[in-house]
Amino acid sequence: MPLRPASVTRPHPAMRRIASVLLAGGLSLVWGPLRAEPAPAGARWQHLTTALFFTSEDVENLLAKPADRQAALEYFAPLRLSKVYLDSASGDPAAVAVLRGIAADLRARGLQVSGAVVPAGEKGPLCYNSAEDMALLEGRVRVLAQAVDEIIVDDWLFTTCTCEKCVAGRGSESWADYRSRLVHEQSKRHLIDVAKQVNPRATVIIKYPNWYEGHRQNGYDVALQTPQFDGVSVGIETRQRATDEQHIPIYSGYVFQRWIGGDAGPKWRSAWLDNYGMQGDANDYLAEVWQAVLARAPEIIFWCAGQLHPPVPASDVYPALCARMGDFDRLAGMLEGPARGIPIHLPLGSTGEYNIFGYLGMIGLPMAPTAAFPADAKAAIFTQHSLRDPQLAAKLLARIRAGKEVFMSWPLLQDLRASELGRVMNVIADRGTATSSSFRVRGAFWDTEPVAAGRPFTFPKIQLSTWPYVRSVALIREDADFGVLLSTPYMEGTVDVLNLPDNSYDLLRLPEPVLNAVRRVFFEELGVRLVGMGGVALYPFGERQYVLYNMNDTVAKVALHLPADAPLGGWRERMNGDTLVVTRTEEGREQWKQVGTEVALSLKPFEVALVER
Ligand SMILES: [Zn+2]
């Protein structure tokens, strides 16, 4: 997994001025009305808690002078904020009084005020072996802890340092093991302990960056740090789908919250999202907020005031945010029952196929990330992330023996080929790639359907013997049917293997019958499956609510497929009053005929719908 330079998450304060030179782009099409309701002073949302982050530069520009402060609060009134986070980059004791003054005035206006520290210097991330850098961190924390009772640590609590001291300290360890231990120890000594010495009431919140795949390599370790800190904030920041350097799929924002936030339990404080460099991309920005709302984050932190305020070009997404706030709150208030999904095994600190859980979510498989091995669920998804569990192969086999389904990625099966799992299918060739625009999809009842895709797809080659017949979906060329989705009974259970296209994003663009076949695997477990194109996510809540989110720039005609005994009447769409068409469906024939129920609707680009029975 290639390392991602830290600076792509967010600009270092010193580099922020470069932010104004950014991609030009037209305002993308935004669904629905774009008018913000006027907010009375001190108004709050009924079902959401919102907070705004002020960088030290924002504090200076927008809050330092009383008149600017008044204007800023009026400008941000549509967000109906409960709380603000004030970053202080100063270690000068004189900064305490200034910060206290601003905080006192904001509190008098009904806002909660917390502090924020960015553990970075002029050169970027700190060296945790440098006395000078540690003194800089301590100095900032001392100032903050005298002015506020809560400090959030911006996601610069990492190191990329390769100085002599760091290399010598690492020795024969991996950077991941060394740095995660070093940052853990030094942040106790120079951050948490300092804050609590200065102010015994002080609590310190860690904010995790969204580049989970580089966490340990650079010193973040959720398994070590969530117990260490008083609270946890989880980054979304998926930004523009196509042009941002990280290319994080939108749905990953939801997974990060459910995975890392969910693991933190009562310590989970917030989702943190930003609009950095997102001018002209309001849909992608609002997508971040929807993920926080759907994940039911206890608080949503908007980073940051300066980015949402002119003259920063990315502030052009702010009117769209204000206009949609009422809808976010409305949806949050309508959701009932627990979020349901397919357990996907994501041990803390694991890495694997890049953001695969986000791509799976964006083909309509609702994800329920679980750090612990999902032993009990009937069906569960396993990827290379699971390899962080040293007992993996034995546990997977135990699942199969217990009559359960193991759905795994092809890269994981390759890594486990020396185990019993390597004998499940008879792979005769798996070198190189195969490219084609033709697929063969096997129905549930041995009927097969050729499917022509509108474009070619490239997959790692999986060529199998005729028997056991395992190809639920195959890529067809003149020379062979290559495996895409492989399913077979094994011992008492079932094993499914999903081959991943050379570019994971291509999963979203696979033909509908291919995606429908993948979703069918989990129908029994979920009692619902999506029918239709990729790029639409499904979020089931309880047994009668289904949120659908179209992340395509085009209209998506989709349906919820439900069991035959689902009622035909009593369905409604509650966000937009969309028309629903409910029908009984029949698949297969003769003794293999299967009857189901479908609730169909049409979703506009970036529309969020709540279908409820
Ligand atoms: Zn160093």
Boltz pocket constraint, residues with backbone or C-beta under 6 A from the ligand:
constraints:
  - pocket:
      binder: B
      contacts: [[A, 127], [A, 128], [A, 129], [A, 130], [A, 161], [A, 162], [A, 163], [A, 164], [A, 165], [A, 166]]
      max_distance: 6.0
